[in-house]
Amino acid sequence: MTLATHDPRALEGRDTATTFFAVTAPGLEELVAAELRDLDIAGVVERGGVSWSGPLGTMYLASLHLRTASRILVRVSEFKARSFIELERHLRRIDWTPFVGSSGGVRLRVTSRKSRLYHQGAIEERFAREIGGALGMEVGTSGGRRDDEDDSSDAENEAQLFVVRFHRDRCLVSADSSGALLHRRGYRRAVARAPLRETLAAAVLLASGWTPDQPLLDPLCGSGTIPIEGALLARRIPPPMANPTHAPRGFAFQHWPDFDPSFWDRIVGAARAAIRHDAPAALLGSDRDAGAIEAAWGNARRAGVEADVHFDTRPLSAIEATPTKGWLISNPPYGVRVGERRDLRNLYASLGNLFRSRLSDWNTALIAADDSLLREVGGPFAEVLRTRNGGIPVKVVVGRPGSR
Ligand SMILES: C[S@@+](CC[C@H](N)C(=O)[O-])C[C@H]1O[C@@H](n2cnc3c(N)ncnc32)[C@H](O)[C@@H]1O
């Protein structure tokens, strides 16, 4: 699928090539590279993300359309430094002004591995001093949180983030262009227990083989993330425009001095024009918890896809047979706590029964943390993705457990 939402010629000759890096959760790199290819951007898969070089407009496009990336960084500088004197000399040469607006301040995230300069606090302090001096402002530090896992508060996201990585004495300095992490589409204010990140829900859908012309059911839908992300895909709603008016959420790069609002508006306008009026097939969710279903409806309303999904309160045992075949895509509970195992075995076995008795032709994609629970469903399954969900290693498997 190539997105007919932009004119690649509009990107040519706007400025010199810059290097970008789309940060991903582990295991999602290939999916992000495929999403970039759909935007005519040739990315290089690296550990933890995908890099590419191009004009600034490619970063606007990627920010608007990527469903599975966590944030997009812009490479600012790369150099070798084995002493603080060397580091300070390099820092004095960096022009920070293209990445910092007039308000909001600056914050830093520093990691160092296998390097002579290993003390992250001391490195952070040098950056804070140099940037603060160059820009005439106070620069805060943030105690070593990882940029791909951190979900900062709205107030923190106001400040421009610079990500600094030392590895084998090489220092890579990047500016965050996203602000709030990209999984924050803006629609999910109501959460049920153990909600799935929007980026992971989109990743499961994209990796599964489901296409929007096929019905989708999540019978353990919690706050509805999988059907809602399915609706966004089916209607070609860019994730940052997941709201009833399709106004995009804000990004850090909009505060940069060279931000080009008319170019941004053109890309947003083209994306808005490509949105479909409705989803071609049913997108269903159910859960036994009435509170979760209420949250799911609220999220669907805020995402502007209320008319495309249907949620109801219903236990797994009450799912009915359907004449049309489709996809059951879900993340069943993993049961990290002791004592939950027996209930979970029963739940996974009921899922297996459901496939054999009522959804025999259906395909499935499940997010699973535990092979022995998966065996209760039946199989065979093929693994299509390995990643982490809320710090737990998980895999995504696909199969047709009801077929004989
Ligand atoms: C891991 S959560 C799903 C989270 C969801 N993907 C989200 O984004 O919010 C699992 C869900 O399964 C539901 N559940 C557990 N046992 C169930 C059963 N027997 N029938 C229906 N729902 C059940 C729970 O209420 C919970 O909402």
The ligand as an SDF file (V2000), in Angstrom:
LIG
                    3D

 27 29  0  0  0  0  0  0  0  0999 V2000
   -5.0730   -7.8910   29.2740 C   0  0  0  0  0  0  0  0  0  0  0  0
   -6.7180   -7.2860   29.3520 S   0  0  0  0  0  0  0  0  0  0  0  0
   -7.0000   -6.6520   27.7380 C   0  0  0  0  0  0  0  0  0  0  0  0
   -6.5780   -5.2240   27.6060 C   0  0  0  0  0  0  0  0  0  0  0  0
   -7.0260   -4.5710   26.3170 C   0  0  0  0  0  0  0  0  0  0  0  0
   -6.3250   -5.0820   25.1470 N   0  0  0  0  0  0  0  0  0  0  0  0
   -6.8690   -3.0540   26.4160 C   0  0  0  0  0  0  0  0  0  0  0  0
   -6.1940   -2.4770   25.5700 O   0  0  0  0  0  0  0  0  0  0  0  0
   -7.3970   -2.4290   27.3440 O   0  0  0  0  0  0  0  0  0  0  0  0
   -7.6910   -8.7240   29.3950 C   0  0  0  0  0  0  0  0  0  0  0  0
   -9.1770   -8.5130   29.5240 C   0  0  0  0  0  0  0  0  0  0  0  0
   -9.8190   -9.7910   29.5290 O   0  0  0  0  0  0  0  0  0  0  0  0
  -11.0310   -9.6620   30.2620 C   0  0  0  0  0  0  0  0  0  0  0  0
  -11.4810  -11.0150   30.6180 N   0  0  0  0  0  0  0  0  0  0  0  0
  -10.8650  -11.9300   31.4110 C   0  0  0  0  0  0  0  0  0  0  0  0
  -11.5820  -13.0770   31.4620 N   0  0  0  0  0  0  0  0  0  0  0  0
  -12.6680  -12.9000   30.6590 C   0  0  0  0  0  0  0  0  0  0  0  0
  -13.7710  -13.7320   30.2570 C   0  0  0  0  0  0  0  0  0  0  0  0
  -13.8990  -14.9720   30.7050 N   0  0  0  0  0  0  0  0  0  0  0  0
  -14.6790  -13.2240   29.4130 N   0  0  0  0  0  0  0  0  0  0  0  0
  -14.5680  -11.9590   28.9420 C   0  0  0  0  0  0  0  0  0  0  0  0
  -13.5690  -11.1190   29.2900 N   0  0  0  0  0  0  0  0  0  0  0  0
  -12.6190  -11.5810   30.1300 C   0  0  0  0  0  0  0  0  0  0  0  0
  -10.6520   -8.7800   31.4220 C   0  0  0  0  0  0  0  0  0  0  0  0
  -11.8060   -8.1420   31.9670 O   0  0  0  0  0  0  0  0  0  0  0  0
   -9.6420   -7.8030   30.7770 C   0  0  0  0  0  0  0  0  0  0  0  0
  -10.2880   -6.5950   30.4130 O   0  0  0  0  0  0  0  0  0  0  0  0
  1  2  1  0
  2  3  1  0
  2 10  1  0
  3  4  1  0
  4  5  1  0
  5  6  1  0
  5  7  1  0
  7  8  2  0
  7  9  1  0
 10 11  1  0
 11 12  1  0
 11 26  1  0
 12 13  1  0
 13 14  1  0
 13 24  1  0
 14 15  1  0
 14 23  1  0
 15 16  2  0
 16 17  1  0
 17 18  1  0
 17 23  2  0
 18 19  1  0
 18 20  2  0
 20 21  1  0
 21 22  2  0
 22 23  1  0
 24 25  1  0
 24 26  1  0
 26 27  1  0
M  CHG  2   2   1   9  -1
M  END
$$$$
